[in-house]
Amino acid sequence: MLFSLLSLVACEATSDENLSEWMAAVRRTAHSSPLTLPAPLTMKTFVYEPAGQVDPFDASKISMLLDISDRAGVRPDLKRSREPLESYPLDQFRMIGSLGRPGQSVALVEVGKILYQLRKGNHLGQDLGEVINIMDGSIEIEETIQESNGNWVKRRVQLSMREAK
C-alpha cells in the first residue's frame, strides 16, 4: 500500500512539471504587444447647396396640387361615410335585374352570393362610384378617380346584365 501511494505522488509531480514547462514555452512565444488595427476609412464630405434646385419638402408644391384639383371643379367628398358596397371592386358586381315604378327604379346586383338593391345616388366600387342611371339591362355609374398629377376626373362606366353561368 505504501508503494502505490508513493507512485501516485510521483505521477502528480511529473504532471506539474510538464504543465510548468508548457506554460513557460507559451509565454515565450506569445505576443506581448497588442494587435494593430488598420486606420479608419476617410469619408468624403458632401455639402448640399439648395440654391437653384427644387426643394422636395416645399409645402407650397403640395398646396399647388390641391389648388389644381380645386380649379378643375371635381372634388369628391372624402369625409362622407362609406357605404358597404364601396369595399368591393366593380368587377365583382353582377347585375341580376331591375325593378321599377314610375319615377323610382331599383337595380338588383349580386356581390359575393348576396343580393343588394341599388337606387340612384347609391355609391359602389372602390373608385368612388355613384349610380347615376338605372336602365332595364344596365346601371350607369360615374366614378371619380385621381390621376397621377393630382387632378380628380370623372369617368362613366356601365354595369350590364350577364347571363348566369
N, C-alpha and C positions, 0 to 999 in steps of 0.2 A: 504494500500500500504506500509506503514511503517512496518507493521507486516511481510509481505512477504520478504522485504529487510533484516530484522533482521534474519529471518530464513535461508536465503541464506548465510549470513555471518557466522552463527553458523555452518552450514554444512561444509563450507570450512575450518573452524578452526579445526573441528574434523578430517577431512581427512588429514590435515597436521600433526596432532598429530599421527595418525595411521601410516603415512608414516615414520615419525621420529622414532617411536618405532620399525618398521620393519627394518629400516636401522641399528639401534643400535644392534638388535639381529643378523643380518647378520654379522656385524663387529666382534661380539664376537665369532662367530662360524667359521669365515673364517681363513684360514691358512696364517700366515704371512711369513713363510719360503718357499723358492722355492722348487719345487719338485726335488727329487734326481733321476738322471738318472743312469742306470746301466753302469758299466765300459765297455769300448770298448773291443771287442774281440782281442786277440793277434793272429797274423798270423805267421805261421811257415815260416821261410825263406828257400829258395831253391837256392843253388849255382850250376850253370851249369858249369861243367868241361868237355870241349870237348876233353881232352886228351884220345886217344884210341877209340873215337867214330867217326862215319861218319858225316861229316858236310853236312847238307841238302842244304846249299846255295853255295856249291863249284861250281864255274863256269867251272872247268875242267871236271866235270861229264857231263855237257851238251855238251861240245866240244867233249868228247869221244863218245857220242851218234851220233853226226854228223859225226865223223870220221868213225864209224862203217858203217853208211849208205853209205859213200863215198867208203869204201873198197868193199862193196858189188857190186858196179858198177851200181846200179839202183838209179837214182835220177831224179825225174820228174822236169820239168821246171815250177816252181811255179810262175815265173814272167811273163809268156806269158798271153796275154789277153784271156779271156774265150769266148767260143762260146755259142750261145743261147741254144743249146741242152744240155749243161752241167748243167743246173739248174734243170733238171728232173731226177728222179731216173730211173734206167734201166727197172724196171718192168712196167713203164707207156708207154713204146715204143711198137708199134705193126708194124711188117713188113708187108707191103702191097704187094710188088713185087720188081722186079729188071729189069733194062733196061741195054742194053749193046751194045757197038760197039767193034770191035777188039781193045784190049788194054785199054778200058775205060768202067768200069762198074759203074752203078749208082743204089743205093738201094732207094726204097721209103718206108718211115716209117711215121706212124701217131702218133702224141702226142697231146692229148687234142683237138681232132677233126681238127687238122691242119696237112697237108701233107708236109713232108720235103724230100729233096734229100740228100743222103749221098754218099760221094766218099771216096776212100781210103785215109787215113790221117786225115779225119774229127774227131773231138772229140765229145763225148756224154757221158751222165751219170754223176753221182756225184762222181764216184771213178776214175777220170782222165782216162776215157776210150778213146781209139783210134781205129778207124776202120782199120783193117789190111788186110781184105779179104772180098770180096763180091761174094757170090755164088748165084745160081739160087733160092734156098729156104732158105738161111740163111746169116747172117752177122757175121763175126768173129771179136770179139772186144778184145783188150788187155787192161786190167785195171791195174793201178799202185796204190797199197794201202800201207798204213803204218801200220806195225804190232805194238803191244803194246811195244816191246822193242826198237822201233825207226827205225828198218830196213824197207826199201822200197822193196816190192816184186811185181812181175808182175804175173797176172793170166789171163787166156784166158776164155772168155765166148762166147756163141753163141746166137744170137737173130734169132729165126726161125719164118717162116711164120705160122700163125694160121688162121683157117677159121673164117670168120666174124660171129659174134653172131646175 
